[in-house]
């Protein structure tokens, strides 16, 4: 008799303000601590607030605080930048805290309830029940698509 192996999603949980978000591990290129960035006042998208140079790559910084309508953020005091990639594009996300890595069983993934769906929640495609807290999974497809179409 074969034992059925449960499928898992590998994520990193991050904290932005007081909210916890999850990002798929395979989409994370690098996590940078105390990295110098250059603020850019006029950009194509109001959510892109600067740029950083990592190994010769000029990576736009997307201010998730502004995009997700959280409290204002002083990017000069940010702890980490998480560089994520999707479809051969990269962006850097400012992050207050890196919580930890989780293997999440697919049975712990939940759809965002219709009552909670609004323009801000379109950036989340699932809610993860980690027993100790609920974590919003960032939908990088939606985030990258919107940045490319602005």
C-alpha positions in Angstrom: 0.0 0.0 0.0 1.5 3.3 -1.1 1.4 6.3 1.3 0.0 9.4 -0.3 2.4 12.3 0.1 0.7 15.7 0.9 1.6 18.5 -1.5 3.1 21.6 0.0 3.6 25.2 -1.1 7.0 26.7 0.0 6.6 30.3 1.1 8.4 33.0 3.0 6.3 35.1 5.4 7.1 38.8 5.5 5.8 41.6 7.6 4.8 45.0 6.1 3.6 47.4 8.7 1.5 45.2 11.0 0.3 42.8 8.3 1.8 39.4 7.4 2.1 38.4 3.7 3.4 35.3 2.0 5.4 35.0 -1.2 6.2 31.8 -3.0 9.9 30.9 -2.3 10.5 30.0 -6.0 9.7 33.7 -7.0 12.3 35.2 -4.6 15.6 36.0 -6.2 17.4 37.5 -3.2 16.8 39.2 0.2 18.9 42.3 0.7 19.5 43.9 4.1 20.3 47.6 4.6 20.8 48.2 0.8 21.3 51.7 -0.6 18.6 52.8 -2.9 18.0 55.8 -5.0 14.7 57.7 -4.7 13.2 58.7 -8.0 10.6 61.4 -7.7 8.9 61.0 -11.1 8.2 57.5 -12.4 5.8 55.9 -14.9 3.9 54.4 -11.9 3.2 56.2 -8.6 3.9 52.9 -6.8 7.5 52.7 -8.1 9.4 55.0 -5.7 13.0 54.2 -6.3 15.6 51.9 -7.8 18.4 49.8 -6.4 21.5 48.4 -8.0 22.1 44.7 -7.3 24.9 43.0 -9.1 24.6 45.4 -12.0 20.8 45.0 -12.3 18.8 48.2 -11.9 15.7 47.0 -10.0 12.6 49.2 -9.5 11.3 49.4 -6.0 7.5 48.9 -5.7 6.1 50.5 -2.5 3.7 47.9 -1.3 2.7 50.1 1.5 1.2 52.6 -0.9 -0.1 50.0 -3.3 -2.0 48.1 -0.5 -3.0 51.4 1.2 -1.2 50.7 4.4 0.4 53.4 6.7 3.0 55.7 5.1 6.5 54.3 4.8 9.8 56.0 5.1 11.9 54.0 2.6 15.1 55.4 4.0 14.7 53.3 7.2 13.5 50.1 5.6 15.1 46.9 7.0 15.0 44.6 3.9 14.3 44.6 0.2 13.0 41.3 -1.2 13.8 41.0 -4.9 11.2 38.9 -6.7 11.1 37.8 -10.3 8.3 36.8 -12.6 8.4 36.3 -16.4 12.1 37.5 -16.5 11.3 40.8 -14.8 12.4 41.8 -11.3 11.1 44.2 -8.7 12.2 45.0 -5.1 9.7 45.0 -2.3 10.4 47.0 0.9 9.9 44.7 3.9 9.9 45.5 7.6 10.6 42.0 8.8 11.3 38.5 7.4 9.3 36.2 9.5 10.3 32.7 8.4 10.0 29.9 5.8 7.0 27.6 5.8 6.0 24.4 4.0 2.2 25.0 3.7 -0.1 22.2 2.9 -2.4 23.0 0.1 -5.3 22.2 2.4 -4.4 25.4 4.4 -4.9 27.6 1.4 -8.2 29.5 1.2 -9.8 31.7 -1.4 -10.3 35.3 -0.5 -14.0 35.5 0.5 -16.2 37.6 -1.8 -17.1 40.0 1.0 -13.4 40.9 1.4 -12.7 41.5 -2.3 -12.0 45.1 -3.2 -9.4 47.0 -5.4 -6.7 46.4 -2.7 -7.3 42.7 -2.2 -6.8 42.0 -5.9 -3.1 41.6 -5.0 -3.9 38.6 -2.9 -5.0 35.3 -4.4 -5.2 33.2 -1.2 -5.3 33.4 2.5 -3.1 30.9 4.4 -4.2 29.6 7.8 -0.9 29.0 9.7 -2.8 28.2 12.9 -1.1 31.1 14.7 -2.1 33.7 12.2 -3.7 34.3 8.8 -1.3 35.3 6.0 -2.3 37.0 2.7 -0.5 35.4 -0.3 0.7 38.2 -2.6 -0.4 37.6 -6.2 2.8 38.4 -8.1 1.1 37.8 -11.5 -1.5 40.6 -10.7 1.2 42.9 -9.3 3.5 42.5 -12.3 0.7 42.7 -14.8 -0.6 45.9 -13.3 2.9 47.5 -13.2 3.4 46.6 -16.8 0.1 48.1 -17.9 0.2 51.5 -16.1 
